[in-house]
Amino acid sequence: MSEEMNNDVMQEEQGMTNNEENSAAVTDAVEENVAETVEETVESTETAEETVESAETAEETVESTETAKETCEILVDMDGNVTKMEAIKENVGFDGMTGEPVVELKVQNGFDGATGQPRFVAVERTGFDGMTGEPIYSVRKMVLTSTEKREVAKKVDAKKFIPVIAVVAAVVVVILAAVALFKSGIFGGKAMKIVNAVSNTMADDTLISTISDASSVLGATEQTFDVSAEASMYGVGGNVDFLIAADSKNAKVYTEATLDAAGIKESLQFYFDENKIQLALPDLCDKVMEYNVGGKNDGFLAELIEDETDGTMKDVDTFITTAAKLCMEKEEYNDAVGKNMLKVFKDVKIENADKKEFEIDGKDRKCKGYTVTITHDNIEAMLQAVKDAYVDVYGDDLDAFADALEALTGESIDADDILDETFGNEIDDFDDIEVVFYIYDKKLAAICADIDGTDASIEFRGGDTRTSEIVVVADDEEVLVKKSELDGTTESGEIEVEDETVLEYSYDKKSGEFEIEVDDMEFDGTFLVNKDKKVTIKYSGDIDGMNIDLTCDITKGAKFGKIKGDVFDLGTASEDDFEDLYDELSDELDELSYIL
């Protein structure tokens, strides 16, 4: 939260004693019922006198009570309803150019909670009645745009969500640590109870359990993403289809894509592995551009590399092969990480905490607690354990990659710098964190931590399931509440931030259909899991005037297509061959630019 925001909050708590009470009242007006705000208006001459009283500044502006009041047509709500109200004239300063007093019209906006005195909000002329010609006034900034609403929400909630985010991050670290401890078979007891409680609680949640069901597909080393998207705006539309097949175990990637929009239809095919790269643009030319690693590669490209860099085609080959190997998922790396982490986890303390009461299923329950302490040294050791495992498995390839890159770019590159960029190296600001897991009936009751002096917690208060009501609390104040109900396979719920609903949703696990309403926008679609085979995600909605329909199928297994056409060997092609290719592409691109 900015310093300016903090000042606004302080002034509001002090009773709005200066002219900035106007903008604070505006925010209050958005949160309160607008109709009630209008009813709390200036009803008598006495109210007007309380506002202007006997201040000399006010006397310069209004000579009597009669001239201090004015009946206006005030626009008071989002629907454009107009209400006739009695407003008060008040001098708020002087014009810097003319020295004349600046007069502002105000209407009463409830009462100050601290002093009991009436509060007033400024109004301004925004137009004229089409029938009578009389001016119409609006409560200043009463009607907010969607963007302004989001900005107000951010300002109100940002400070309180900082510790919440920190707690969630710490919890993730602890859960991963506990899971590893449990799976190792070396540790049990308290760690096992935490892992089981987390697992049992998350299994209650309809969406999380669906994601868990999808893990065999989403975590597969071979996957195919098949995406189709259609969009339209102002009557102009188009569609994009693309497929990405990936084999992370062998570092193979295949892509094909088609764009059809505004009279343009273009397609692309691409393939990459440690031995070969292929690119085809069938709508632009009939050739397949190909580079073979370790081939003859003595054409114009070799001359260009030698003339423009300090490297050779051998460095190009090394760059490609090592880049592929660095992306390969290797079992030995996963094993090395696991072994190194186990050494670190031995220093992670898990101790009994005092029992504490939490609300669960509408009743206060005494819950057992387990304190997990994550220290600065633990985090540093975890980071180093991952780096050490990476160096053990990928170190030689990383060094060769850095040398090749330096030869081709002329930039001095160190493998350690690449590691630091990849895994991060700045944890000096990380303080020790104690996270307490409270468990009831083998499920989570709460996760608590003290973050920078803020007592924060995530409480699982139950209902149809343990996750039916989840409350985030910071310094005994509920800053976020998620409530839901389960009807068969359908979960419906909402999320509230400081007592205001910011999101509503429903999800049917059986059909996969979901609906989300947030910030006056509605989205619907499908998230369906066919266990061990396919995950389907469908989405449709309107974003900033653009209607979008999207379907994505994620399938276990990589479906590599074949790229057909006359091969243009990039490694052996002469300068004349490149010029001919350029001419062919240029003619097609000129036609394309004409259409655009």
C-alpha positions, -999 to 999 in steps of 0.1 A, spaced: 0 0 0 14 34 -10 21 63 14 -8 82 -1 -32 53 5 -20 52 42 -27 89 46 -62 85 32 -69 57 57 -56 77 86 -77 107 76 -108 86 74 -102 72 109 -98 107 123 -134 117 113 -127 132 79 -117 166 93 -105 182 61 -117 186 25 -104 151 15 -135 136 33 -153 141 0 -133 114 -18 -135 91 12 -172 95 14 -173 85 -23 -157 52 -16 -182 46 13 -210 55 -10 -200 27 -34 -199 2 -5 -232 13 11 -266 10 -4 -270 40 -26 -307 44 -20 -301 46 17 -274 73 11 -299 94 -8 -325 92 19 -300 105 45 -301 140 29 -303 175 42 -338 178 56 -338 212 73 -323 246 76 -306 236 108 -285 209 89 -273 236 65 -264 258 94 -243 231 110 -223 229 77 -217 266 71 -223 278 107 -205 311 112 -172 305 95 -159 337 79 -151 319 47 -186 306 44 -200 340 51 -181 354 22 -199 329 0 -234 329 14 -251 358 32 -280 339 46 -295 304 51 -318 310 22 -289 314 -3 -269 286 13 -293 260 0 -302 250 -35 -326 223 -48 -309 201 -74 -317 171 -95 -291 146 -83 -281 114 -103 -277 89 -75 -272 54 -88 -259 31 -116 -293 29 -132 -295 66 -139 -324 74 -115 -328 110 -107 -338 124 -73 -346 159 -63 -325 168 -32 -316 199 -12 -279 207 -15 -257 231 5 -233 257 -10 -199 258 7 -168 278 0 -139 254 -4 -112 279 -14 -103 307 -38 -95 307 -75 -57 311 -80 -62 334 -110 -91 356 -101 -91 355 -63 -128 347 -64 -142 322 -39 -147 286 -52 -182 274 -43 -190 237 -40 -225 220 -37 -228 192 -11 -254 168 1 -255 149 33 -240 114 32 -247 98 65 -229 105 98 -193 102 109 -189 71 131 -164 88 154 -180 122 160 -216 116 152 -216 147 130 -232 147 95 -209 139 66 -213 156 32 -203 146 -3 -197 170 -32 -219 170 -63 -213 185 -97 -233 194 -127 -232 166 -153 -259 176 -178 -294 189 -184 -328 173 -183 -340 167 -219 -376 177 -211 -372 207 -188 -337 220 -196 -330 220 -158 -294 210 -148 -287 175 -134 -261 170 -108 -242 138 -99 -226 127 -66 -190 132 -75 -174 99 -86 -204 80 -73 -206 60 -106 -173 42 -109 -161 23 -139 -151 -14 -135 -114 -4 -136 -120 22 -108 -137 -5 -87 -108 -28 -91 -83 -1 -82 -104 7 -50 -104 -30 -41 -66 -32 -46 -60 -2 -23 -82 -16 4 -69 -51 4 -33 -50 -6 -18 -45 28 -37 -73 44 -29 -98 16 9 -93 19 11 -115 50 -15 -139 35 6 -145 4 37 -150 25 18 -176 47 7 -195 16 42 -195 2 56 -208 35 29 -234 36 38 -247 2 74 -251 12 64 -270 43 40 -292 26 66 -302 0 90 -309 27 66 -330 47 56 -350 16 92 -357 9 98 -368 45 68 -391 44 76 -407 10 112 -412 20 102 -439 44 128 -427 68 106 -403 87 70 -407 99 50 -397 129 42 -360 129 53 -355 92 30 -383 82 1 -369 101 5 -335 84 8 -351 49 -23 -372 55 -43 -342 68 -34 -321 37 -42 -350 14 -76 -357 30 -86 -321 31 -77 -314 -5 -95 -345 -16 -127 -328 -2 -123 -299 -27 -141 -306 -60 -118 -287 -82 -85 -297 -65 -95 -334 -66 -102 -330 -103 -68 -315 -108 -53 -344 -88 -71 -368 -111 -55 -351 -141 -20 -354 -126 -12 -386 -146 -18 -366 -178 -4 -332 -168 27 -348 -153 34 -372 -182 68 -369 -200 50 -372 -233 20 -348 -240 0 -334 -268 -17 -300 -265 -44 -295 -292 -59 -260 -291 -87 -244 -311 -96 -208 -305 -122 -186 -322 -126 -149 -315 -148 -121 -329 -151 -84 -323 -174 -59 -339 -185 -85 -364 -149 -94 -375 -137 -128 -365 -112 -155 -370 -98 -187 -356 -65 -202 -346 -57 -239 -344 -24 -252 -331 -10 -284 -318 21 -289 -296 35 -323 -290 64 -327 -266 86 -355 -253 105 -341 -224 124 -373 -218 141 -370 -253 137 -332 -258 116 -335 -289 90 -308 -298 66 -307 -328 43 -278 -335 17 -271 -362 -5 -240 -363 -31 -224 -386 -44 -188 -386 -75 -179 -405 -87 -143 -400 -96 -112 -419 -89 -128 -453 -56 -142 -442 -49 -179 -440 -14 -190 -430 0 -222 -415 33 -233 -399 50 -265 -390 81 -268 -367 102 -297 -353 131 -297 -330 154 -324 -314 191 -326 -306 198 -338 -342 175 -318 -364 155 -286 -368 127 -282 -394 105 -253 -403 78 -252 -430 55 -223 -441 34 -241 -467 12 -211 -475 43 -190 -483 66 -215 -500 68 -252 -508 102 -258 -492 110 -273 -458 139 -254 -442 160 -280 -424 193 -280 -404 210 -312 -396 233 -312 -366 266 -328 -373 261 -327 -411 284 -314 -438 272 -278 -431 298 -260 -452 276 -236 -471 269 -199 -469 257 -201 -433 291 -214 -422 308 -185 -440 285 -161 -423 291 -176 -388 328 -175 -392 328 -139 -406 304 -124 -380 313 -143 -348 342 -160 -330 325 -194 -335 321 -220 -361 294 -244 -372 307 -268 -346 297 -242 -320 262 -240 -336 259 -278 -333 271 -278 -297 246 -250 -288 217 -270 -303 226 -304 -288 234 -291 -253 202 -269 -253 182 -300 -260 200 -320 -233 195 -293 -207 157 -295 -213 156 -333 -210 139 -347 -180 163 -373 -165 155 -398 -138 190 -394 -124 183 -357 -118 151 -365 -99 169 -391 -78 198 -367 -71 174 -340 -59 156 -365 -37 188 -377 -20 201 -342 -15 168 -330 -1 166 -358 24 198 -345 40 183 -311 43 150 -323 57 167 -339 87 173 -304 100 136 -293 96 120 -293 130 85 -307 135 72 -304 171 40 -306 190 21 -273 195 -4 -265 222 -40 -275 214 -62 -247 201 -99 -243 194 -112 -236 159 -147 -236 145 -155 -267 124 -189 -276 111 -204 -249 133 -189 -260 165 -157 -251 184 -133 -280 183 -100 -285 202 -74 -293 176 -39 -308 178 -11 -287 165 22 -294 149 48 -266 145 71 -269 114 101 -245 116 116 -234 83 149 -215 88 170 -193 66 196 -221 66 170 -247 56 159 -226 25 195 -220 16 204 -257 19 173 -266 -2 184 -242 -29 219 -256 -29 207 -292 -29 188 -285 -62 218 -268 -77 242 -296 -67 218 -322 -83 216 -301 -115 254 -298 -117 259 -335 -111 236 -345 -139 237 -315 -164 270 -298 -154 291 -309 -184 264 -300 -209 259 -266 -191 296 -258 -195 296 -267 -232 264 -247 -237 279 -216 -220 312 -219 -241 293 -222 -274 270 -193 -266 300 -172 -257 317 -180 -290 286 -172 -310 276 -140 -292 310 -127 -280 295 -122 -245 314 -137 -216 290 -162 -200 296 -182 -168 278 -215 -161 273 -204 -124 256 -172 -136 231 -194 -156 225 -215 -125 218 -184 -104 194 -170 -130 176 -204 -133 172 -212 -96 177 -178 -79 203 -168 -55 188 -140 -34 174 -153 -1 190 -128 23 157 -112 32 141 -146 42 135 -148 79 128 -180 99 92 -190 97 72 -212 121 40 -226 105 16 -245 127 -7 -271 112 -38 -277 133 -56 -310 126 -91 -323 135 -104 -357 125 -74 -363 102 -81 -332 82 -68 -296 84 -84 -273 108 -61 -243 103 -26 -233 91 -12 -204 111 20 -183 111 33 -150 123 46 -130 93 64 -97 101 44 -92 132 10 -101 116 -8 -131 131 -22 -148 99 -41 -180 94 -60 -200 69 -89 -217 86 -109 -247 72 -143 -243 89 -161 -271 71 -197 -276 60 -206 -301 33 -169 -308 31 -139 -294 51 -132 -269 23 -168 -257 21 -158 -226 42 -122 -214 41 -114 -181 59 -82 -161 57 -76 -142 89 -50 -114 95 -47 -99 130 -81 -114 140 -98 -98 110 -114 -119 83 -100 -105 50 -111 -133 27 -139 -159 29 -146 -187 5 -180 -203 10 -195 -232 -10 -222 -258 -10 -222 -293 -26 -252 -306 -44 -245 -340 -58 -214 -335 -80 -219 -298 -83 -201 -273 -60 -214 -237 -60 -198 -209 -40 -185 -174 -37 -155 -155 -25 -158 -124 -3 -132 -98 4 -139 -77 34 -176 -86 33 -180 -78 -4 -186 -106 -29 -159 -105 -56 -164 -138 -73 -192 -164 -77 -187 -198 -93 -201 -233 -98 -184 -265 -110 -199 -299 -118 -172 -326 -115 -192 -351 -135 -199 -330 -166 -169 -307 -161 -190 -276 -167 -181 -244 -148 -194 -209 -145 -175 -179 -130 -188 -144 -124 -163 -117 -114 -163 -80 -117 -194 -78 -139 -179 -104 -163 -192 -139 -168 -172 -169 -180 -183 -205 -186 -167 -236 -200 -156 -272 -192 -128 -287 -173 -131 -325 -176 -107 -353 -168 -107 -386 -185 -83 -404 -161 -49 -414 -175 -59 -403 -210 -71 -368 -216 -79 -335 -199 -104 -312 -217 -107 -275 -210 -133 -254 -228 -139 -217 -222 -162 -191 -236 -167 -155 -225 -165 -118 -234 -134 -99 -226 -133 -61 -234 -158 -65 -262 -141 -96 -277 -160 -128 -277 -138 -158 -273 -144 -196 -276 -115 -219 -268 -111 -256 -266 -79 -273 -253 -73 -311 -252 -43 -323 -233 -35 -360 -241 -11 -384 -226 14 -393 -254 31 -372 -281 16 -371 -315 44 -360 -339 33 -351 -374 54 -353 -405 66 -323 -424 65 -328 -461 80 -308 -489 113 -302 -508 141 -299 -483 161 -267 -482 193 -276 -464 203 -246 -444 237 -260 -437 248 -267 -473 228 -240 -492 249 -214 -511 244 -177 -510 225 -179 -543 202 -205 -528 194 -182 -499 187 -153 -523 163 -175 -543 145 -185 -511 143 -149 -500 128 -138 -533 102 -165 -531 92 -156 -496 92 -119 -504 67 -122 -532 43 -140 -509 49 -116 -480 42 -86 -504 8 -101 -512 2 -107 -475 11 -71 -466 -13 -59 -494 -41 -77 -477 -32 -63 -444 
